[in-house]
Amino acid sequence: MNTSLGRFGLLLVALFGAMLGACSAPIATAAPDAIAVTIYPQTPHPTETPIPQPTDAPTPTPQPGPVVTAVPLKHIVQAGDTIVDIATRYDIAADDILLANPGLKVELLQIGQEILLPGLSDTNPAVLGTPPAAGSPYVSIEADGLRLREQPAIDANVIRKLPAYTQLKVLKRSADGGWYNITVDGKTGWVFAPYVQLNGIEAASIPGAPPPISISARPADAGSQTQGGKPGPTPVPVKTPWVIPDDPYVSGIGARAVQIYRQGQTRGNNPHVFSIIGDSNSANPAYMKPFDWGNAELGNYGFLQDTMDWFRGSFVRDSLCAKGGFNTTKALDPGESSGGCSGRSPVECELANNHPAVALVLLGTGDQHTWQGFETRYRKIIELHISYGVVPILETKGDDLECRDNNAPCGYINGIIIRLAREYGVPLLDLRRALNNLPNRGMGPDGFHYNSPPDGRVASFVGGELSYGFNMRNLTSLRALDAVRRQIIGG
C-alpha cells in the first residue's frame, strides 16, 4: 500500500514537471540576429509594515515644553560701522536691512543706534560673539582666524590664530601702514591691518614703527622710464616687505597671465600703463580718475598707495575704447573708432596706441538685446588682448539687463565672463559679488549706472562711502591692479 502510493506520487511529480516544461518552451526558434530584448522597469516589492504588538504599558502623554518666543535680533551700531559691514557680518542683503528700518540713513549711522535685522532672532544668531565697546580695536568678522605673526611679513612664524571679535591692544603700526603690532592675552605680535576694526580709534594716532632693516627690493632704474614716447627696459618695481592676502573678488592670476605679460614686454608694452575697456560706467569721470587727481582717501587700504604711484597717469587718461553706449559689437567695429586708428577697431586701437601691460575690461551691459552672440564677440576681445601681450582683467557687471529687458537667463552674461576667464587663464574681478551686499547693488534708479555718494567722494574707502557703486568699483579695480603689479609685474 505504501509502496503503491509512493510510486503514484512520483508519477504525479513527473507529469506535472512535463506540463511545466511544455508551457515554458518557446513556440518557435528565431534566428539570433532577430531577437529583440526589452527591459522593463522593475517595481520593487513593497516593504511589509510590521504589525504592532499589544502591550500592557500605557502610552505616555506628551508634556508641553516651554514656548520659545523669537525676539527679533538687533544690531547696536559701534564706531566705524557701515551698512555694508553690518550686512556682511550677518549675511543679510543691505536692501532688506533698509526695508526693515524705515528712515535709516546709511550716511548717518549713530553710535548706539539700534538696527533691526530682518529674518534673524536671538534664538538663531548668525554670528557668535559681539564687538567690544567703542574705543577697543578688534578682529573683524570676515577675518575669523586672523594670524598673529612674529614679524610684519606674510611668511613670518604664526604665534596663534585670533577669532572674530577678539579684542586687541594696538601698540604701533609698520612703516608702510600694512601691519599692526598688537597685544592680546599676554602675546605680542603683528596682524594684517585691513582685518582690524579700530572701532573709533584714528589710524593716524597709532605710532609708526621704524622701517624694516632688510628689504630685498631695489628702486627702479633711473634709465628705465619711458623715453621719446617709447617704453624703455622693464623697471623693477619697489616692493613692500610683505605680500597682501588673496582678494576675495580677484582670481585667475597664474602662469598663463604671466606668460601673456612677458609676451607683451617683448612687444614693448609699458609695465607702468593700464587701459580701460568699457561703456559709460567706465568713461565716467567718477571711475579711476580721482586717483590721479589726488582725491583718494584709502583708510585701511593704505597698502594700495604703491600701486597708485606705480600706474600714475593711467587713471586720468581717456580711453579710446570706453564710451557711453559701448558694447562688444561697437568695441569691435572700426566704424566706431576715433581718428588716428588706421582702420582698427576701438579695442585694438586702444591696445596698439597705449601699449598697456594690463587692461580693465567691463562690457556686457549694452549687450542686453544681442546677448545670443555675446560669447563669440567677447572671445575676440580677449584674444585681441592676448595677441597684443596685454593681460585683461575681466570684470563681471552689476546689472541683469539681458534678463530684465530681454529673455536671456538671469546671470547669463556674467556666467560667460567667469567661464571664459577660467578657460583663457586670465584674471577675473567679480565685481557683481562685491556689489551684492550694497543697497540696490550700488546702482542708481535705472538699475545699471553705478551710484556715487552725495559728497562726490568716489575714491574714499572709509565710513559709509563704500555703500556706493563707484566707490566699491574703484576699490576693487585698484586692488585688482595691485594684485597684478605684485604677482606678475613684480613677480
KEBA-351682 format. One record per residue (C-alpha): residue in three letters; residue number from 1; x, y, z. Coordinates in nm, 2 decimals. Each point is the difference from the previous one (the first is absolute). Example, Ala and Ser with C-alpha at 12.3 -4.5 7.8 and 13.67 -1.06 7.14 Angstrom:
BEGIN
NODE   code   pos        u        v        w
NODE    ALA     1     1.23    -0.45     0.78
NODE    SER     2     0.14     0.34    -0.07
END
This chain:
BEGIN
NODE   code   pos        u        v        w
NODE    MET     1     0.00     0.00     0.00
NODE    ASN     2     0.26     0.25     0.10
NODE    THR     3     0.22    -0.11    -0.30
NODE    SER     4    -0.28     0.06    -0.25
NODE    LEU     5    -0.08     0.34     0.15
NODE    GLY     6     0.37     0.09    -0.03
NODE    ARG     7     0.02    -0.10    -0.36
NODE    PHE     8    -0.33     0.19    -0.08
NODE    GLY     9     0.15     0.31     0.16
NODE    LEU    10     0.31    -0.02    -0.21
NODE    LEU    11    -0.21    -0.04    -0.31
NODE    LEU    12    -0.20     0.32     0.08
NODE    VAL    13     0.32     0.19     0.05
NODE    ALA    14     0.14    -0.11    -0.33
NODE    LEU    15    -0.32     0.09    -0.19
NODE    PHE    16    -0.02     0.34     0.17
NODE    GLY    17     0.36     0.07    -0.10
NODE    ALA    18    -0.06    -0.09    -0.36
NODE    MET    19    -0.30     0.23    -0.01
NODE    LEU    20     0.21     0.29     0.13
NODE    GLY    21     0.27    -0.07    -0.25
NODE    ALA    22    -0.26     0.00    -0.29
NODE    CYS    23    -0.14     0.34     0.12
NODE    SER    24     0.34     0.16     0.03
NODE    ALA    25     0.14    -0.13    -0.33
NODE    PRO    26     0.03     0.25    -0.29
NODE    ILE    27    -0.26    -0.03    -0.27
NODE    ALA    28     0.25     0.07    -0.28
NODE    THR    29     0.37     0.03    -0.02
NODE    ALA    30     0.11     0.34    -0.14
NODE    ALA    31     0.33     0.08    -0.15
NODE    PRO    32     0.24     0.17     0.25
NODE    ASP    33     0.02     0.32    -0.19
NODE    ALA    34    -0.38     0.04     0.00
NODE    ILE    35    -0.04    -0.02     0.38
NODE    ALA    36    -0.10     0.33     0.16
NODE    VAL    37     0.03     0.04     0.37
NODE    THR    38    -0.21     0.26     0.20
NODE    ILE    39     0.10     0.07     0.35
NODE    TYR    40    -0.29     0.13     0.21
NODE    PRO    41     0.03     0.21     0.31
NODE    GLN    42     0.00    -0.22     0.31
NODE    THR    43    -0.25     0.08     0.27
NODE    PRO    44     0.14    -0.09     0.34
NODE    HIS    45    -0.22    -0.19     0.23
NODE    PRO    46    -0.16     0.22     0.27
NODE    THR    47     0.16    -0.03     0.34
NODE    GLU    48    -0.23    -0.17     0.24
NODE    THR    49    -0.10     0.22     0.29
NODE    PRO    50     0.04    -0.19     0.33
NODE    ILE    51    -0.32    -0.04     0.20
NODE    PRO    52     0.04     0.16     0.34
NODE    GLN    53    -0.03    -0.24     0.28
NODE    PRO    54    -0.23     0.08     0.29
NODE    THR    55     0.17     0.11     0.32
NODE    ASP    56    -0.12     0.06     0.35
NODE    ALA    57     0.21     0.31     0.04
NODE    PRO    58    -0.20     0.32    -0.03
NODE    THR    59     0.08     0.25    -0.28
NODE    PRO    60     0.17     0.30     0.16
NODE    THR    61    -0.18     0.33    -0.05
NODE    PRO    62     0.24     0.26    -0.15
NODE    GLN    63     0.06     0.29     0.23
NODE    PRO    64     0.00     0.35    -0.14
NODE    GLY    65     0.34     0.15    -0.01
NODE    PRO    66     0.09     0.36     0.07
NODE    VAL    67    -0.11     0.24    -0.27
NODE    VAL    68     0.29     0.19    -0.15
NODE    THR    69    -0.09     0.34    -0.13
NODE    ALA    70     0.23     0.11    -0.28
NODE    VAL    71     0.11     0.36     0.07
NODE    PRO    72     0.12     0.19    -0.31
NODE    LEU    73     0.38     0.04     0.01
NODE    LYS    74     0.13     0.36     0.01
NODE    HIS    75     0.35     0.13    -0.07
NODE    ILE    76     0.13     0.28     0.21
NODE    VAL    77     0.21     0.24    -0.21
NODE    GLN    78     0.36     0.02     0.10
NODE    ALA    79     0.26     0.26    -0.10
NODE    GLY    80     0.11    -0.06    -0.36
NODE    ASP    81    -0.30    -0.21    -0.09
NODE    THR    82    -0.15     0.03    -0.35
NODE    ILE    83    -0.31    -0.15    -0.15
NODE    VAL    84     0.22    -0.22    -0.22
NODE    ASP    85     0.20    -0.12     0.30
NODE    ILE    86    -0.33    -0.09     0.18
NODE    ALA    87    -0.15    -0.18    -0.31
NODE    THR    88     0.32    -0.20    -0.04
NODE    ARG    89     0.03    -0.08     0.37
NODE    TYR    90    -0.35    -0.15     0.02
NODE    ASP    91    -0.02    -0.13    -0.36
NODE    ILE    92    -0.30     0.21    -0.08
NODE    ALA    93    -0.06     0.21    -0.31
NODE    ALA    94     0.04     0.37     0.07
NODE    ASP    95    -0.33     0.07    -0.18
NODE    ASP    96    -0.18    -0.22     0.25
NODE    ILE    97     0.15     0.19     0.29
NODE    LEU    98    -0.11     0.33    -0.15
NODE    LEU    99    -0.36    -0.14    -0.06
NODE    ALA   100    -0.02    -0.12     0.36
NODE    ASN   101     0.12     0.34     0.14
NODE    PRO   102    -0.20     0.28    -0.17
NODE    GLY   103     0.18     0.33     0.01
NODE    LEU   104     0.35    -0.15     0.06
NODE    LYS   105     0.26     0.21    -0.16
NODE    VAL   106     0.32    -0.19    -0.11
NODE    GLU   107     0.21     0.31     0.03
NODE    LEU   108    -0.13     0.10     0.35
NODE    LEU   109     0.04    -0.31     0.21
NODE    GLN   110     0.03     0.10     0.37
NODE    ILE   111     0.20    -0.19     0.27
NODE    GLY   112    -0.25    -0.18     0.22
NODE    GLN   113    -0.27     0.00    -0.27
NODE    GLU   114    -0.21    -0.32    -0.02
NODE    ILE   115    -0.05    -0.16    -0.34
NODE    LEU   116    -0.25    -0.28    -0.05
NODE    LEU   117     0.14    -0.30    -0.17
NODE    PRO   118    -0.28    -0.16    -0.21
NODE    GLY   119    -0.03    -0.38     0.00
NODE    LEU   120     0.22    -0.04     0.31
NODE    SER   121    -0.09    -0.05     0.36
NODE    ASP   122     0.18    -0.05     0.33
NODE    THR   123    -0.07    -0.37    -0.03
NODE    ASN   124     0.20    -0.04    -0.32
NODE    PRO   125     0.27     0.26    -0.01
NODE    ALA   126     0.20     0.01    -0.32
NODE    VAL   127     0.33     0.10     0.16
NODE    LEU   128     0.14    -0.11     0.33
NODE    GLY   129     0.14     0.27     0.22
NODE    THR   130    -0.04     0.37     0.00
NODE    PRO   131     0.24     0.29    -0.07
NODE    PRO   132     0.16     0.16     0.31
NODE    ALA   133    -0.09     0.34     0.11
NODE    ALA   134     0.10     0.31    -0.20
NODE    GLY   135     0.36     0.08     0.03
NODE    SER   136     0.12    -0.36     0.02
NODE    PRO   137     0.14    -0.14    -0.33
NODE    TYR   138    -0.10    -0.35    -0.09
NODE    VAL   139     0.04    -0.27    -0.27
NODE    SER   140    -0.26     0.06    -0.28
NODE    ILE   141    -0.27    -0.26    -0.06
NODE    GLU   142     0.14    -0.09    -0.35
NODE    ALA   143     0.34    -0.07     0.15
NODE    ASP   144    -0.10    -0.28     0.23
NODE    GLY   145     0.32    -0.19     0.07
NODE    LEU   146     0.23     0.31    -0.06
NODE    ARG   147     0.36    -0.11     0.03
NODE    LEU   148     0.21     0.17     0.27
NODE    ARG   149     0.36    -0.01    -0.13
NODE    GLU   150     0.34     0.06     0.15
NODE    GLN   151     0.10     0.26    -0.27
NODE    PRO   152    -0.20     0.23    -0.24
NODE    ALA   153     0.05    -0.24    -0.29
NODE    ILE   154    -0.23    -0.26    -0.16
NODE    ASP   155     0.27    -0.27     0.03
NODE    ALA   156     0.07     0.07     0.37
NODE    ASN   157    -0.07    -0.27     0.26
NODE    VAL   158    -0.36    -0.01     0.12
NODE    ILE   159    -0.04     0.03     0.38
NODE    ARG   160    -0.37    -0.08     0.01
NODE    LYS   161    -0.33     0.06    -0.18
NODE    LEU   162    -0.24     0.26     0.13
NODE    PRO   163    -0.38    -0.05    -0.02
NODE    ALA   164    -0.23     0.27    -0.13
NODE    TYR   165    -0.08     0.28     0.26
NODE    THR   166     0.32    -0.07     0.20
NODE    GLN   167     0.08     0.32     0.18
NODE    LEU   168     0.35     0.13    -0.08
NODE    LYS   169     0.23     0.26     0.14
NODE    VAL   170     0.18     0.18    -0.29
NODE    LEU   171     0.35     0.11     0.09
NODE    LYS   172     0.13     0.13    -0.33
NODE    ARG   173    -0.02    -0.04    -0.38
NODE    SER   174     0.26    -0.10    -0.26
NODE    ALA   175     0.17     0.26    -0.20
NODE    ASP   176    -0.22    -0.07    -0.31
NODE    GLY   177    -0.32    -0.01     0.21
NODE    GLY   178    -0.08    -0.35    -0.10
NODE    TRP   179     0.05    -0.17     0.34
NODE    TYR   180    -0.09     0.07     0.36
NODE    ASN   181     0.22    -0.11     0.29
NODE    ILE   182    -0.25    -0.12     0.26
NODE    THR   183    -0.03    -0.16     0.34
NODE    VAL   184    -0.27    -0.26     0.08
NODE    ASP   185    -0.01    -0.24     0.30
NODE    GLY   186     0.36     0.08     0.09
NODE    LYS   187     0.12    -0.08    -0.35
NODE    THR   188     0.16     0.27    -0.22
NODE    GLY   189     0.03    -0.02    -0.38
NODE    TRP   190    -0.11     0.14    -0.33
NODE    VAL   191    -0.34    -0.02    -0.18
NODE    PHE   192    -0.10     0.11    -0.35
NODE    ALA   193    -0.15     0.35     0.04
NODE    PRO   194    -0.30    -0.02    -0.24
NODE    TYR   195    -0.15    -0.28     0.22
NODE    VAL   196     0.00     0.21     0.31
NODE    GLN   197    -0.30     0.22     0.10
NODE    LEU   198     0.15     0.30     0.18
NODE    ASN   199    -0.35     0.06     0.15
NODE    GLY   200     0.03     0.38     0.03
NODE    ILE   201     0.37     0.04     0.02
NODE    GLU   202     0.16     0.21    -0.27
NODE    ALA   203     0.28    -0.19    -0.19
NODE    ALA   204     0.20     0.32    -0.01
NODE    SER   205     0.02    -0.01     0.38
NODE    ILE   206     0.18    -0.33     0.01
NODE    PRO   207     0.38     0.04     0.02
NODE    GLY   208     0.20    -0.11    -0.30
NODE    ALA   209     0.27    -0.27     0.02
NODE    PRO   210     0.34     0.06    -0.15
NODE    PRO   211     0.05    -0.15    -0.35
NODE    PRO   212     0.12    -0.36    -0.02
NODE    ILE   213     0.37    -0.04    -0.03
NODE    SER   214     0.01    -0.26    -0.28
NODE    ILE   215    -0.18     0.07    -0.32
NODE    SER   216     0.11    -0.20    -0.30
NODE    ALA   217    -0.16     0.23    -0.26
NODE    ARG   218     0.18     0.28    -0.16
NODE    PRO   219    -0.14     0.32    -0.15
NODE    ALA   220    -0.08     0.02    -0.37
NODE    ASP   221     0.30     0.07    -0.22
NODE    ALA   222     0.02     0.37    -0.10
NODE    GLY   223     0.05    -0.09    -0.36
NODE    SER   224    -0.30    -0.23    -0.03
NODE    GLN   225    -0.27     0.26    -0.03
NODE    THR   226    -0.18     0.07    -0.33
NODE    GLN   227     0.22     0.21    -0.23
NODE    GLY   228    -0.11     0.17    -0.32
NODE    GLY   229    -0.35    -0.14     0.02
NODE    LYS   230     0.14    -0.36    -0.01
NODE    PRO   231     0.01    -0.24     0.29
NODE    GLY   232     0.35    -0.07     0.13
NODE    PRO   233     0.13    -0.31     0.18
NODE    THR   234    -0.23    -0.15     0.26
NODE    PRO   235     0.05     0.18     0.33
NODE    VAL   236     0.02    -0.19     0.33
NODE    PRO   237    -0.30     0.09     0.22
NODE    VAL   238     0.06     0.12     0.35
NODE    LYS   239    -0.14    -0.28     0.22
NODE    THR   240    -0.13     0.03     0.35
NODE    PRO   241     0.14    -0.26     0.24
NODE    TRP   242    -0.33    -0.19     0.02
NODE    VAL   243    -0.25    -0.16    -0.23
NODE    ILE   244    -0.37     0.08     0.03
NODE    PRO   245    -0.23    -0.30     0.02
NODE    ASP   246    -0.22    -0.12    -0.28
NODE    ASP   247    -0.28     0.24    -0.07
NODE    PRO   248    -0.35    -0.16     0.02
NODE    TYR   249    -0.11     0.16    -0.33
NODE    VAL   250     0.32    -0.05    -0.20
NODE    SER   251     0.11    -0.34    -0.14
NODE    GLY   252     0.18    -0.16    -0.30
NODE    ILE   253     0.34     0.16     0.04
NODE    GLY   254     0.21    -0.30    -0.11
NODE    ALA   255     0.26    -0.13    -0.24
NODE    ARG   256    -0.20     0.08    -0.31
NODE    ALA   257    -0.04     0.37     0.10
NODE    VAL   258     0.38     0.02     0.07
NODE    GLN   259     0.06    -0.14    -0.35
NODE    ILE   260    -0.22     0.26    -0.16
NODE    TYR   261     0.17     0.28     0.19
NODE    ARG   262     0.35    -0.12    -0.10
NODE    GLN   263    -0.11    -0.03    -0.36
NODE    GLY   264    -0.12     0.37     0.02
NODE    GLN   265     0.34     0.10     0.13
NODE    THR   266     0.17    -0.13    -0.31
NODE    ARG   267    -0.24     0.22    -0.20
NODE    GLY   268     0.10     0.31     0.20
NODE    ASN   269    -0.31     0.03     0.23
NODE    ASN   270     0.04     0.24     0.29
NODE    PRO   271    -0.02    -0.17     0.34
NODE    HIS   272    -0.11     0.34     0.15
NODE    VAL   273    -0.30     0.03    -0.22
NODE    PHE   274    -0.35    -0.15     0.00
NODE    SER   275    -0.30     0.04    -0.23
NODE    ILE   276    -0.38     0.01     0.06
NODE    ILE   277    -0.24    -0.18    -0.23
NODE    GLY   278    -0.37     0.07     0.07
NODE    ASP   279    -0.32     0.21    -0.03
NODE    SER   280    -0.14     0.31     0.18
NODE    ASN   281     0.08    -0.15     0.34
NODE    SER   282     0.37    -0.01    -0.10
NODE    ALA   283     0.00     0.34    -0.18
NODE    ASN   284    -0.15     0.17     0.30
NODE    PRO   285     0.25     0.24     0.17
NODE    ALA   286    -0.10    -0.16     0.33
NODE    TYR   287     0.18    -0.32    -0.11
NODE    MET   288     0.38    -0.01     0.08
NODE    LYS   289     0.07     0.37    -0.09
NODE    PRO   290    -0.01     0.12     0.36
NODE    PHE   291     0.31    -0.21     0.08
NODE    ASP   292     0.21     0.23    -0.23
NODE    TRP   293    -0.18     0.31     0.12
NODE    GLY   294     0.12    -0.07     0.35
NODE    ASN   295    -0.35    -0.05     0.15
NODE    ALA   296     0.05    -0.35     0.14
NODE    GLU   297    -0.07    -0.08     0.36
NODE    LEU   298     0.13    -0.35     0.05
NODE    GLY   299    -0.07    -0.06     0.37
NODE    ASN   300     0.09    -0.36     0.08
NODE    TYR   301     0.11    -0.06    -0.35
NODE    GLY   302     0.32     0.21     0.02
NODE    PHE   303     0.20    -0.28    -0.15
NODE    LEU   304    -0.16     0.09    -0.34
NODE    GLN   305     0.21     0.33    -0.01
NODE    ASP   306     0.29    -0.18    -0.17
NODE    THR   307    -0.23    -0.11    -0.28
NODE    MET   308    -0.14     0.35    -0.04
NODE    ASP   309     0.35     0.13    -0.04
NODE    TRP   310     0.10    -0.28    -0.23
NODE    PHE   311    -0.27     0.07    -0.25
NODE    ARG   312    -0.01     0.37     0.04
NODE    GLY   313    -0.13     0.17    -0.31
NODE    SER   314    -0.21    -0.29    -0.12
NODE    PHE   315    -0.29     0.07     0.23
NODE    VAL   316    -0.09     0.34    -0.15
NODE    ARG   317     0.06    -0.10    -0.37
NODE    ASP   318    -0.31    -0.02    -0.23
NODE    SER   319    -0.01    -0.34    -0.16
NODE    LEU   320    -0.07    -0.04    -0.37
NODE    CYS   321    -0.22    -0.29     0.08
NODE    ALA   322    -0.21     0.12     0.30
NODE    LYS   323    -0.31     0.20    -0.13
NODE    GLY   324    -0.36     0.03     0.09
NODE    GLY   325    -0.22    -0.26    -0.16
NODE    PHE   326     0.29    -0.23    -0.08
NODE    ASN   327    -0.05    -0.37    -0.02
NODE    THR   328     0.20    -0.29    -0.14
NODE    THR   329    -0.13     0.07    -0.36
NODE    LYS   330     0.11     0.37     0.01
NODE    ALA   331     0.34    -0.08     0.17
NODE    LEU   332     0.08    -0.23    -0.31
NODE    ASP   333    -0.14     0.24    -0.26
NODE    PRO   334     0.27     0.21    -0.18
NODE    GLY   335    -0.28     0.24    -0.09
NODE    GLU   336    -0.03     0.09     0.37
NODE    SER   337     0.37     0.10     0.03
NODE    SER   338     0.13     0.35     0.04
NODE    GLY   339     0.25     0.16    -0.24
NODE    GLY   340     0.35    -0.14    -0.02
NODE    CYS   341    -0.10    -0.36     0.03
NODE    SER   342     0.09    -0.10    -0.35
NODE    GLY   343    -0.30    -0.22    -0.05
NODE    ARG   344     0.03    -0.18     0.33
NODE    SER   345    -0.29    -0.07     0.23
NODE    PRO   346    -0.02     0.21     0.32
NODE    VAL   347     0.13    -0.29     0.21
NODE    GLU   348     0.29    -0.07    -0.23
NODE    CYS   349     0.08     0.37    -0.04
NODE    GLU   350     0.01     0.05     0.38
NODE    LEU   351     0.24    -0.29     0.04
NODE    ALA   352     0.22     0.10    -0.29
NODE    ASN   353     0.03     0.37     0.09
NODE    ASN   354     0.03    -0.02     0.38
NODE    HIS   355     0.24    -0.30     0.03
NODE    PRO   356    -0.15    -0.11     0.34
NODE    ALA   357     0.12    -0.29     0.20
NODE    VAL   358    -0.35    -0.07     0.14
NODE    ALA   359    -0.36     0.10    -0.08
NODE    LEU   360    -0.32     0.02     0.20
NODE    VAL   361    -0.28    -0.14    -0.21
NODE    LEU   362    -0.37     0.06     0.09
NODE    LEU   363    -0.24    -0.06    -0.29
NODE    GLY   364    -0.34    -0.17    -0.02
NODE    THR   365    -0.25     0.25     0.13
NODE    GLY   366    -0.07     0.13    -0.35
NODE    ASP   367    -0.03    -0.36    -0.14
NODE    GLN   368    -0.34    -0.06     0.16
NODE    HIS   369    -0.18    -0.02    -0.33
NODE    THR   370     0.27    -0.19    -0.19
NODE    TRP   371     0.10    -0.24     0.28
NODE    GLN   372    -0.01    -0.30    -0.22
NODE    GLY   373     0.32     0.10    -0.17
NODE    PHE   374     0.18     0.14     0.30
NODE    GLU   375     0.23    -0.30     0.05
NODE    THR   376     0.13     0.01    -0.35
NODE    ARG   377     0.07     0.37     0.01
NODE    TYR   378     0.15    -0.01     0.35
NODE    ARG   379     0.24    -0.28    -0.10
NODE    LYS   380     0.13     0.23    -0.28
NODE    ILE   381     0.06     0.27     0.25
NODE    ILE   382     0.19    -0.23     0.23
NODE    GLU   383     0.21    -0.14    -0.28
NODE    LEU   384     0.09     0.35    -0.12
NODE    HIS   385     0.14     0.08     0.34
NODE    ILE   386     0.20    -0.32     0.00
NODE    SER   387     0.14     0.07    -0.35
NODE    TYR   388     0.12     0.34     0.12
NODE    GLY   389     0.15    -0.15     0.31
NODE    VAL   390    -0.24     0.19     0.23
NODE    VAL   391    -0.13    -0.17     0.31
NODE    PRO   392    -0.38     0.05     0.00
NODE    ILE   393    -0.17     0.02     0.34
NODE    LEU   394    -0.36    -0.11    -0.09
NODE    GLU   395    -0.27     0.16     0.22
NODE    THR   396    -0.35    -0.13     0.07
NODE    LYS   397    -0.27     0.27    -0.01
NODE    GLY   398    -0.25     0.10     0.26
NODE    ASP   399    -0.32     0.00    -0.21
NODE    ASP   400    -0.23    -0.26    -0.14
NODE    LEU   401    -0.12     0.19    -0.31
NODE    GLU   402     0.01    -0.30    -0.23
NODE    CYS   403    -0.24    -0.17     0.23
NODE    ARG   404    -0.21     0.31     0.09
NODE    ASP   405    -0.03     0.15    -0.34
NODE    ASN   406     0.02    -0.31    -0.21
NODE    ASN   407    -0.05    -0.37     0.03
NODE    ALA   408     0.35    -0.12     0.09
NODE    PRO   409     0.04    -0.21     0.32
NODE    CYS   410     0.09     0.21     0.30
NODE    GLY   411     0.38     0.01     0.05
NODE    TYR   412     0.06    -0.11    -0.36
NODE    ILE   413     0.27     0.25    -0.10
NODE    ASN   414     0.18    -0.01     0.34
NODE    GLY   415     0.00    -0.38    -0.03
NODE    ILE   416     0.18     0.03    -0.33
NODE    ILE   417     0.25     0.25     0.13
NODE    ILE   418     0.09    -0.23     0.30
NODE    ARG   419     0.03    -0.31    -0.22
NODE    LEU   420     0.22     0.17    -0.26
NODE    ALA   421     0.23     0.14     0.26
NODE    ARG   422     0.07    -0.35     0.12
NODE    GLU   423     0.02    -0.14    -0.36
NODE    TYR   424     0.26     0.26    -0.11
NODE    GLY   425     0.18     0.00     0.34
NODE    VAL   426    -0.03     0.38     0.04
NODE    PRO   427    -0.09     0.20     0.31
NODE    LEU   428    -0.36     0.04     0.11
NODE    LEU   429    -0.14     0.29     0.21
NODE    ASP   430    -0.34    -0.12     0.13
NODE    LEU   431    -0.15     0.35     0.04
NODE    ARG   432    -0.35    -0.14     0.02
NODE    ARG   433     0.09    -0.19     0.31
NODE    ALA   434     0.15     0.31     0.16
NODE    LEU   435    -0.32     0.20    -0.08
NODE    ASN   436    -0.25    -0.26     0.13
NODE    ASN   437    -0.01     0.13     0.36
NODE    LEU   438    -0.03     0.37    -0.10
NODE    PRO   439    -0.33     0.18     0.01
NODE    ASN   440    -0.16    -0.05    -0.34
NODE    ARG   441     0.33    -0.18    -0.09
NODE    GLY   442     0.17     0.34    -0.03
NODE    MET   443    -0.21     0.12    -0.29
NODE    GLY   444    -0.22     0.29    -0.07
NODE    PRO   445    -0.38     0.00    -0.09
NODE    ASP   446     0.06    -0.13    -0.35
NODE    GLY   447     0.16    -0.32     0.13
NODE    PHE   448     0.32     0.00    -0.19
NODE    HIS   449     0.19     0.33     0.06
NODE    TYR   450     0.20    -0.01     0.32
NODE    ASN   451    -0.08     0.26     0.27
NODE    SER   452     0.22     0.24     0.19
NODE    PRO   453    -0.01     0.15     0.35
NODE    PRO   454    -0.17     0.34     0.03
NODE    ASP   455     0.34     0.17     0.08
NODE    GLY   456     0.15    -0.14    -0.32
NODE    ARG   457     0.29    -0.17     0.18
NODE    VAL   458     0.01    -0.31    -0.23
NODE    ALA   459     0.36    -0.08     0.09
NODE    SER   460    -0.07    -0.01     0.38
NODE    PHE   461     0.01    -0.34     0.17
NODE    VAL   462    -0.09     0.10     0.35
NODE    GLY   463    -0.33     0.02     0.19
NODE    GLY   464    -0.32    -0.04    -0.20
NODE    GLU   465     0.16     0.09    -0.33
NODE    LEU   466     0.05    -0.37    -0.10
NODE    SER   467    -0.38    -0.03    -0.01
NODE    TYR   468     0.01     0.15    -0.35
NODE    GLY   469     0.07    -0.16    -0.33
NODE    PHE   470     0.28     0.22    -0.14
NODE    ASN   471     0.18    -0.02     0.33
NODE    MET   472    -0.01    -0.38     0.01
NODE    ARG   473     0.10    -0.02    -0.37
NODE    ASN   474     0.29     0.24     0.05
NODE    LEU   475     0.12    -0.20     0.30
NODE    THR   476    -0.03    -0.34    -0.16
NODE    SER   477     0.16     0.12    -0.33
NODE    LEU   478     0.29     0.14     0.19
NODE    ARG   479     0.04    -0.32     0.19
NODE    ALA   480     0.00    -0.20    -0.32
NODE    LEU   481     0.27     0.22    -0.14
NODE    ASP   482     0.19    -0.03     0.32
NODE    ALA   483    -0.02    -0.38    -0.02
NODE    VAL   484     0.13     0.00    -0.36
NODE    ARG   485     0.28     0.24     0.09
NODE    ARG   486     0.12    -0.21     0.30
NODE    GLN   487    -0.05    -0.35    -0.15
NODE    ILE   488     0.08     0.06    -0.37
NODE    ILE   489     0.19     0.32    -0.06
NODE    GLY   490     0.20    -0.02     0.32
NODE    GLY   491     0.00    -0.38     0.02
END
